[in-house]
Amino acid sequence: MGLAVCYDHGGIDLAWSIFLCITAVFMLMAPLAVARLSAISRADSVGQLQTA
């Protein structure tokens, strides 16, 4: 059980690791969001062309 805690998480270390995790999640989600928005805008422009 003593091996489970490798080092003490101080306030700065904990905040830095949380920041890195959140940044990694945003970096993974951003391309998916851009792809989704472009798909929505393409579908919307196709819909406008069909009604014209």
WOKAZI-V757638 format. One record per residue. N is the residue number from 0. PSI is psi in whole degrees, 0 to 359 (NA if undefined). OMEGA is omega in radians with two decimals (* if undefined). Layout:
N_PSI_OMEGA + N_PSI_OMEGA
This chain:
0_332_-3.14 + 1_338_-3.14 + 2_346_-3.09 + 3_328_-3.14 + 4_104_-3.08 + 5_323_3.13 + 6_162_-3.09 + 7_128_3.06 + 8_104_3.03 + 9_180_-3.11 + 10_316_-3.12 + 11_318_3.13 + 12_319_3.14 + 13_316_3.12 + 14_320_3.14 + 15_319_3.14 + 16_323_3.07 + 17_318_3.11 + 18_316_3.14 + 19_322_3.12 + 20_316_3.13 + 21_320_3.11 + 22_319_3.12 + 23_320_3.11 + 24_316_3.12 + 25_322_3.13 + 26_328_3.09 + 27_326_-3.07 + 28_336_-3.07 + 29_313_3.12 + 30_326_3.10 + 31_320_3.12 + 32_320_3.11 + 33_318_3.11 + 34_320_3.13 + 35_317_3.13 + 36_321_3.12 + 37_324_3.09 + 38_321_3.11 + 39_318_-3.12 + 40_324_3.08 + 41_318_3.13 + 42_323_3.13 + 43_319_-3.14 + 44_326_3.07 + 45_322_3.11 + 46_322_3.12 + 47_325_3.13 + 48_326_-3.12 + 49_327_-3.12 + 50_342_-3.10 + 51_NA_*
